[in-house]
Amino acid sequence: MKSKAAVKRIIETLKGIYPEGLCSLQYEKDYELLFAVRLSAQCTDARVNQVTPALYVRFPTLESFAEADPKEVGEYIHSCGFYNGKAKDMVLCAQRLLSEFGGKVPGTMAELTSLPGVGRKTANLILGDIYGQPAYVCDTHCIRITGRLGMTDGSKDPLQVEKQLREVLPPKESNNFCHRMVLFGRDTCTARSPKCEGCPLAKDCNMAKAQK
């Protein structure tokens, strides 16, 4: 695993590149972020952001989602892929939020993961962005890049990666760090053709060092 000094350099370098470190999904209401993350599974954030404005105009409240026909919801989110399952989850989730949580997005891991279509990745993002809690969002970018850097052992299992990152990442840095992983994964450390030459993290990256 990385030394504390190396992890600090990685964190600070990413802060310099992406000062804000924000989630790229667009939303106004807490539940809209919850739904947007569900839509982002096997789909790009850019596509989700194209789809959600019309979706939220048609279903402007949590109550309207709870009363919606999943087939109609599916028509609005068709281009996000797996739209039947996602639409069903969103309607059921809206119903559960109203019946069990007073229309509020809950603020614990156990409560969030009890909702339809919500796993640890989504729950961590909500806890970090909505509730300001330490959060370790282990999506495909985070898993890939932290493995290449040597911050984790290269495991592809999200739960194992989360556990390992909790050991090396300061809690106060965790949420924004994971958002920066997404941005860095799109810009530089891509899945198929990482730009190792000239990479600002190369000096602390196991993969880059192995290629020399």
C-alpha positions in Angstrom: 0.0 0.0 0.0 1.0 3.6 -0.4 2.8 5.6 2.2 0.9 8.5 3.9 3.2 10.9 2.1 2.5 9.4 -1.3 -1.3 9.4 -0.6 -1.1 13.1 0.4 0.8 14.0 -2.8 -1.9 12.2 -4.9 -4.7 14.0 -3.0 -3.1 17.4 -3.3 -2.2 17.0 -7.0 -5.8 16.0 -7.8 -7.0 19.0 -5.8 -4.9 21.3 -8.0 -6.3 19.8 -11.2 -10.0 19.6 -10.0 -10.4 22.2 -7.2 -14.1 21.7 -6.7 -14.2 17.9 -6.9 -18.0 17.8 -7.4 -20.3 15.2 -8.6 -21.1 15.6 -12.3 -24.7 14.5 -12.0 -27.1 17.5 -12.0 -29.9 17.7 -9.5 -31.9 20.2 -7.4 -33.7 17.9 -4.9 -32.1 15.2 -2.8 -34.1 12.4 -4.2 -33.2 13.6 -7.7 -29.6 12.8 -7.0 -30.6 9.4 -5.7 -32.5 8.7 -8.9 -29.8 10.1 -11.1 -27.2 7.8 -9.6 -29.5 4.8 -10.3 -29.8 5.9 -13.9 -26.0 6.2 -14.2 -25.5 2.5 -13.8 -24.0 1.3 -17.1 -24.5 4.8 -18.5 -22.6 8.0 -18.7 -23.3 10.9 -16.4 -23.5 13.1 -19.5 -26.4 11.0 -20.9 -28.2 11.0 -17.5 -27.9 14.8 -17.4 -29.5 14.9 -20.9 -32.4 12.7 -19.8 -33.3 14.0 -16.3 -34.6 17.5 -17.2 -37.6 16.2 -19.2 -38.1 13.4 -16.6 -38.4 15.9 -13.7 -40.7 18.2 -15.7 -43.1 15.2 -16.3 -42.7 14.0 -12.7 -42.0 17.2 -10.6 -42.6 15.7 -7.2 -41.8 12.6 -5.2 -45.5 11.9 -5.1 -45.8 12.0 -8.8 -43.0 9.4 -9.1 -44.7 7.2 -6.6 -48.0 7.3 -8.6 -46.2 6.9 -12.0 -46.6 4.0 -14.3 -43.1 2.5 -14.6 -43.7 2.0 -18.3 -44.1 5.8 -18.8 -41.0 6.5 -16.7 -39.1 4.0 -18.9 -40.0 6.0 -22.0 -38.2 9.0 -20.6 -35.1 7.1 -19.5 -34.9 4.7 -22.4 -31.5 5.9 -23.7 -29.9 5.3 -20.3 -30.2 1.5 -20.8 -31.8 -1.2 -18.6 -34.7 1.2 -18.5 -37.3 -1.3 -17.4 -35.5 -2.2 -14.2 -34.4 1.4 -13.5 -37.9 2.7 -13.9 -39.4 0.1 -11.6 -36.8 0.8 -9.0 -37.4 4.6 -9.1 -41.2 4.2 -8.7 -40.8 1.7 -5.8 -38.1 3.9 -4.2 -40.4 6.9 -4.3 -43.1 4.9 -2.7 -40.8 3.7 0.0 -39.4 7.2 0.7 -42.9 8.5 1.2 -44.3 5.6 3.3 -41.2 4.9 5.5 -39.1 8.0 5.5 -41.5 10.9 5.4 -40.5 11.8 1.9 -36.9 12.4 2.9 -33.8 10.6 1.6 -32.5 8.7 4.7 -29.0 9.4 6.0 -27.6 6.0 7.0 -26.0 3.2 5.0 -28.5 0.6 6.3 -31.5 2.7 5.5 -30.2 3.7 2.0 -29.3 0.2 1.0 -32.8 -1.0 2.0 -34.2 1.0 -0.9 -34.8 -0.6 -4.3 -31.8 -0.3 -6.6 -29.6 1.3 -4.0 -26.2 -0.4 -3.3 -23.2 0.8 -1.3 -21.8 2.9 -4.1 -25.0 4.9 -4.4 -25.4 5.1 -0.6 -21.9 6.4 -0.1 -22.4 9.1 -2.7 -25.6 10.2 -1.0 -24.0 10.2 2.4 -21.1 12.3 1.1 -22.9 14.8 -1.1 -26.2 15.2 0.8 -25.1 14.6 4.4 -21.4 15.6 4.3 -20.3 12.3 5.8 -17.0 10.5 4.9 -17.9 8.5 1.8 -16.0 6.1 -0.4 -17.7 5.9 -3.8 -16.1 2.9 -5.4 -17.2 3.1 -9.0 -15.3 1.7 -12.0 -13.0 4.8 -12.2 -12.1 4.7 -8.6 -11.5 0.9 -8.6 -9.3 1.1 -11.7 -7.2 4.1 -10.8 -6.6 3.4 -7.1 -5.5 -0.1 -8.2 -3.1 1.3 -10.8 -1.7 3.8 -8.3 -1.2 1.1 -5.7 -3.5 2.6 -3.1 -5.4 -0.7 -3.2 -4.2 -4.2 -4.1 -5.9 -4.2 -7.4 -9.0 -5.9 -6.3 -12.0 -5.4 -8.6 -14.5 -6.0 -5.8 -16.1 -2.7 -4.7 -16.4 -3.7 -1.1 -12.8 -4.7 -0.8 -11.7 -1.5 -2.5 -13.8 0.5 -0.1 -12.3 -1.2 2.9 -8.8 -0.6 1.6 -9.4 3.0 0.8 -10.8 3.6 4.3 -7.4 2.5 5.6 -5.4 5.0 3.5 -7.7 7.9 2.7 -8.3 10.6 5.4 -12.1 10.6 6.0 -12.4 14.4 5.3 -10.9 13.9 1.9 -12.7 10.8 0.8 -15.8 12.1 -0.9 -14.2 14.7 -3.1 -11.3 12.4 -3.8 -13.7 9.8 -5.3 -15.4 12.5 -7.4 -11.9 13.5 -8.7 -11.2 9.9 -9.5 -14.1 10.0 -12.0 -12.9 13.2 -13.6 -9.3 12.0 -13.8 -10.5 8.6 -15.2 -12.3 10.4 -18.0 -9.4 12.8 -18.8 -6.2 10.9 -18.2 -6.3 7.5 -16.6 -8.7 5.9 -19.1 -9.6 2.3 -19.1 -8.1 1.3 -22.4 -5.5 4.0 -23.1 -4.2 5.7 -20.0 -2.0 8.7 -20.7 0.9 7.6 -18.5 3.4 9.8 -20.2 3.1 13.2 -18.7 0.6 12.1 -16.1 0.8 14.3 -13.0 0.5 11.3 -10.8 3.1 9.2 -12.5 5.8 9.6 -9.8 3.4 7.9 -7.3 1.8 5.4 -9.6 2.8 1.7 -9.6 1.6 1.2 -13.1 3.5 4.1 -14.6 6.7 3.0 -12.8 6.3 -0.5 -14.1 6.3 0.7 -17.7 9.7 2.5 -17.4 
